[in-house]
């Protein structure tokens, strides 16, 4: 990914995040000071009406950038009257295709089969996570799954839907016979792992792994990105029709999102607080856990050398190639043009170069 390795301690992570956040704060303040919101060709403030965003998960720190974009008024400044953030998990691609959501947050390996098998006119126009956070979580004194070969003979808790597709792909790219692994249908609660009902559990290294560790267990992570499945996640999927007919609206969305995520990168604690106190208030989230999650995703999944050079949400040619190789290995032969359209993001950065600061 790289995600937390055994030698990467919490202290190291916290120190690195604080250093990055402090530097980013200065950059964000300088960058946003000269930033101007999108407008019409006549110079008037844009009016794009309402915007609906389908999140991939519950309203926790995973969506700190969206929370900042909303609470700081970046969506409003970009020309939106009302923004609806709908919690997941859900059939994101179907909701976007049906027009229920303008934009959905998903991942490349979930979008590709829908495009190929249903001839769905969908495209990814940017991605928050450069490195996907998916992992097979196990306990060091339990299943202790450290390599794909360790999956053989184990009971693995897998959620229905897109996660099942992901797990099947993990087995495929590592030449693991599905019959050699017992797939156990589960929900998203990792307690089935800590009670011994399963040996491994499909999870996020930035979420359930932190939860298990906070309960006194020592987690072991088999990271998808380091075991044959390096693909982007928390990616923005839209319809081709919206690209063709609502291009400026989508660009305004990207503009506001960039500002929101710049804030989230500069203030992990603030993003966690927004999740706990406001957007996910009814979920009774734990602030300490949400802060750790925000710190981890900022440092490990979102910021890379490529985003430093090219801007948030960009996907380099090398990363696109890696995604296509992953998809092909999982049985999905798709081209870059079928899956991605990064031209809108290119235009946003061309029109607002201050966002690159």
C-alpha positions in Angstrom: 0.0 0.0 0.0 2.2 0.7 1.9 0.1 0.3 5.0 1.2 -0.3 8.6 4.0 -2.8 8.5 5.0 -4.7 11.7 8.0 -2.3 12.1 5.8 0.8 11.6 4.8 1.8 15.1 2.0 3.9 16.3 4.5 6.4 17.6 6.2 6.6 14.2 2.8 7.0 12.5 1.6 9.7 14.9 4.9 11.6 14.5 4.8 11.5 10.7 1.1 12.5 10.6 1.6 15.5 12.9 4.6 16.6 10.8 2.6 16.3 7.6 -0.5 18.0 9.1 1.5 20.9 10.4 3.1 21.5 7.1 -0.2 21.0 5.2 -1.9 23.6 7.5 0.4 26.3 6.2 0.0 25.2 2.6 -3.7 25.0 2.8 -4.0 28.5 4.4 -1.8 29.9 1.7 -3.5 28.1 -1.1 -7.1 28.8 -0.1 -6.4 32.4 0.4 -6.0 32.9 -3.3 -8.7 30.4 -4.4 -11.7 31.6 -6.3 -14.9 29.5 -6.7 -16.2 28.4 -10.1 -18.2 30.9 -12.0 -20.0 31.1 -15.4 -18.4 32.4 -18.5 -20.0 35.8 -17.7 -18.3 35.9 -14.3 -21.5 35.3 -12.4 -21.6 32.8 -9.5 -22.5 29.4 -10.7 -25.8 27.7 -9.7 -25.8 24.0 -10.0 -28.8 23.2 -7.8 -28.7 20.2 -5.5 -26.0 17.6 -5.3 -26.3 14.0 -4.0 -23.3 12.0 -3.0 -23.5 8.3 -2.2 -20.9 7.4 0.4 -19.4 3.9 0.5 -19.8 3.5 4.3 -21.3 4.9 7.5 -20.6 8.6 8.2 -17.3 8.2 10.0 -13.8 9.8 9.6 -13.4 8.0 6.3 -15.3 11.0 4.7 -13.6 13.8 6.6 -13.0 15.7 3.3 -16.7 15.6 2.4 -17.6 16.8 5.9 -15.2 19.7 5.7 -16.4 20.6 2.2 -20.0 20.8 3.5 -19.4 22.4 6.9 -16.9 25.0 5.6 -19.3 26.0 2.7 -17.1 24.9 -0.1 -20.0 23.2 -1.8 -22.1 26.3 -1.4 -19.3 28.5 -2.8 -18.9 26.2 -5.7 -22.6 26.7 -6.7 -24.6 24.1 -5.0 -27.9 24.9 -3.2 -28.0 21.7 -1.1 -25.7 18.7 -0.7 -27.0 15.3 0.5 -24.4 12.9 1.9 -26.0 9.5 2.0 -24.4 6.8 4.1 -23.6 3.3 2.8 -22.9 0.6 2.3 -25.2 0.2 -0.8 -25.2 -0.7 -4.4 -23.4 2.5 -5.4 -23.1 1.8 -9.1 -26.8 1.0 -9.4 -27.8 4.2 -7.5 -25.6 6.3 -9.8 -26.9 4.7 -12.9 -30.5 5.2 -11.7 -29.8 8.9 -11.0 -30.5 8.6 -7.3 -26.9 9.8 -6.7 -25.0 12.3 -8.8 -21.7 10.9 -7.6 -20.9 7.6 -5.8 -17.8 6.6 -3.8 -16.6 3.2 -4.8 -13.5 1.4 -6.1 -12.1 0.3 -9.5 -12.6 -3.4 -8.9 -16.3 -2.9 -8.1 -17.0 -0.6 -11.1 -15.2 -2.6 -13.8 -17.5 -5.7 -13.7 -20.6 -3.5 -13.9 -19.2 -1.7 -17.0 -18.2 -5.0 -18.6 -21.1 -7.2 -17.7 -23.9 -4.7 -17.9 -22.5 -2.3 -20.5 -23.0 0.4 -17.9 -22.0 3.9 -18.9 -20.0 4.6 -15.8 -16.6 6.4 -15.4 -14.3 7.1 -12.5 -13.3 10.8 -12.6 -10.9 10.8 -9.6 -10.0 9.0 -6.4 -9.4 9.9 -2.8 -7.5 6.8 -1.9 -4.4 6.1 -4.1 -4.0 2.8 -2.3 -6.9 0.6 -1.3 -7.3 -0.2 2.4 -8.8 -3.7 2.1 -7.2 -6.4 4.2 -7.9 -9.9 5.5 -7.8 -9.2 9.2 -6.8 -11.9 11.6 -5.5 -12.2 15.1 -1.8 -12.9 15.8 -2.7 -15.5 18.3 -5.4 -16.9 16.1 -5.5 -17.4 12.3 -2.4 -15.1 11.9 -2.9 -14.9 8.1 0.3 -13.3 6.8 0.4 -14.7 3.3 -2.2 -15.7 0.7 -1.2 -19.3 1.2 -2.3 -19.0 4.8 -5.9 -18.6 3.6 -6.0 -22.3 2.7 -8.0 -24.2 5.2 -9.3 -21.1 7.0 -12.7 -19.7 7.6 -12.9 -16.2 6.2 -15.7 -13.8 7.0 -16.8 -12.0 3.8 -19.6 -9.5 3.4 -22.1 -9.9 0.5 -21.9 -7.7 -2.5 -18.8 -5.8 -3.7 -16.7 -7.2 -0.9 -17.4 -10.7 -2.2 -16.1 -9.7 -5.6 -13.0 -8.3 -4.0 -12.3 -11.5 -2.0 -12.8 -13.7 -5.1 -10.3 -11.5 -6.9 -7.8 -11.9 -4.1 -8.0 -15.6 -4.4 -7.8 -15.5 -8.2 -4.7 -13.3 -8.5 -2.9 -15.5 -5.9 -3.9 -18.8 -7.5 -5.8 -20.0 -4.5 -8.5 -22.6 -5.2 -11.8 -21.1 -3.8 -12.7 -24.6 -2.7 -9.8 -24.6 -0.3 -11.1 -21.7 1.7 -14.4 -21.6 3.6 -16.2 -18.3 2.9 -18.5 -17.4 5.8 -21.2 -14.8 5.2 -20.9 -12.0 7.8 -21.9 -8.4 8.3 -19.4 -5.6 9.1 -19.0 -6.3 12.8 -15.5 -7.8 13.4 -16.6 -9.4 16.7 -17.0 -12.7 14.7 -13.2 -12.6 14.5 -12.5 -11.9 18.2 -15.0 -14.6 19.3 -13.4 -17.2 17.1 -16.3 -17.8 14.7 -13.9 -17.1 11.7 -10.2 -17.2 11.3 -10.1 -14.1 9.1 -12.3 -11.1 8.3 -12.4 -8.9 5.2 -11.9 -5.4 6.6 -10.4 -2.0 6.2 -6.9 -1.6 7.8 -8.0 1.9 8.7 -11.2 0.8 10.4 -11.8 -2.7 11.8 -8.1 -3.3 12.4 -8.0 -0.3 14.7 -11.2 -1.5 16.4 -9.8 -4.9 17.1 -6.5 -3.5 18.4 -8.4 -1.1 20.7 -10.1 -4.1 22.3 -6.7 -5.6 23.3 -6.1 -7.9 20.4 -3.0 -8.0 18.2 -4.1 -7.7 14.6 -2.4 -9.3 11.6 -3.2 -7.8 8.2 -3.0 -9.4 4.8 -3.2 -6.3 2.7 -4.8 -6.5 -0.7 -2.6 -3.8 -2.2 0.6 -5.8 -1.3 -0.8 -9.1 -2.4 -1.7 -8.7 -6.0 -4.6 -6.2 -5.8 -3.2 -2.6 -6.0 -6.3 -0.6 -7.0 -7.7 2.8 -6.2 -10.5 3.2 -3.7 -13.0 5.8 -2.5 -13.1 6.7 -6.2 -15.7 9.1 -7.6 -18.0 7.3 -10.1 -20.4 9.1 -12.4 -22.4 8.4 -15.5 -21.2 9.2 -19.0 -24.3 11.3 -19.4 -23.4 13.6 -16.5 -19.9 14.0 -18.0 -21.4 15.0 -21.3 -24.2 17.2 -20.0 -23.3 18.3 -16.5 -19.6 18.7 -16.9 -19.3 22.0 -15.1 -21.3 20.7 -12.2 -19.0 17.7 -11.8 -16.0 20.1 -12.0 -17.5 22.2 -9.3 -18.0 19.1 -7.2 -14.3 18.2 -7.6 -13.2 21.7 -6.8 -15.1 21.7 -3.5 -13.9 18.2 -2.7 -10.3 19.2 -3.2 -10.7 22.1 -0.8 -12.4 19.8 1.8 -9.7 17.2 1.6 -6.9 19.7 1.9 -8.6 20.7 5.2 -8.9 17.1 6.2 -5.2 16.4 5.5 -4.3 19.5 7.6 -6.5 18.7 10.5 -7.1 15.0 11.1 -8.5 15.6 14.6 -10.9 18.2 13.2 -12.2 15.7 10.6 -12.7 13.1 13.3 -14.6 15.5 15.4 -16.9 16.4 12.6 -17.7 12.7 12.2 -18.2 12.1 15.9 -20.0 15.3 16.9 -22.0 16.2 13.7 -22.3 14.0 10.7 -22.2 10.6 12.5 -23.5 11.9 15.8 -26.3 9.3 16.0 -23.7 6.5 15.6 -22.0 7.2 18.9 -18.5 7.0 17.4 -15.4 6.9 19.5 -13.3 10.0 19.0 -10.0 8.3 19.7 -10.6 5.6 17.2 -11.9 8.1 14.5 -8.8 10.3 15.0 -6.5 7.3 14.5 -8.5 6.4 11.4 -8.2 9.9 10.0 -4.5 10.0 10.7 -3.9 6.6 9.1 -5.8 7.3 5.9 -4.2 10.7 5.5 -0.7 9.4 5.8 -1.0 5.9 4.2 -3.8 6.1 1.6 -4.3 9.6 0.3 -1.0 11.4 0.2 1.7 10.0 -2.1 4.6 11.4 -4.1 2.3 11.5 -7.1 -0.5 13.5 -5.4 2.2 15.9 -4.1 3.3 16.5 -7.7 -0.1 16.2 -9.5 -2.7 17.1 -7.0 -5.3 15.3 -4.9 -7.6 12.7 -6.6 -5.3 12.4 -9.6 -4.4 8.9 -10.9 -1.1 8.7 -12.7 -0.5 6.6 -15.9 1.5 4.1 -13.9 -1.2 3.7 -11.3 -3.8 3.3 -14.0 -1.7 0.6 -15.6 -1.4 -1.1 -12.2 -5.1 -1.0 -11.8 -5.7 -2.5 -15.2 -3.2 -5.3 -14.5 -5.0 -6.1 -11.3 -8.4 -6.2 -13.0 -7.1 -8.4 -15.8 -5.6 -10.8 -13.2 -9.0 -10.9 -11.6 -10.7 -11.7 -14.9 -11.8 -8.2 -15.9 -10.2 -7.1 -19.2 -11.0 -3.4 -19.4 -9.2 -0.4 -21.0 -8.3 2.8 -19.3 -10.8 4.7 -21.6 -13.6 2.4 -20.5 -13.0 2.9 -16.8 -11.5 6.3 -16.3 -12.1 9.9 -17.5 -9.7 12.2 -15.7 -10.1 15.1 -18.1 -12.5 16.9 -15.8 -9.9 16.9 -13.0 -7.3 18.1 -15.4 -9.5 21.0 -16.3 -10.1 21.9 -12.6 -6.4 22.1 -11.9 -5.7 24.0 -15.1 -8.4 26.5 -14.2 -7.5 26.7 -10.5 -3.7 26.2 -10.3 -3.8 27.5 -6.7 -5.2 24.1 -5.7 -1.8 22.5 -6.5 -0.1 24.6 -3.8 
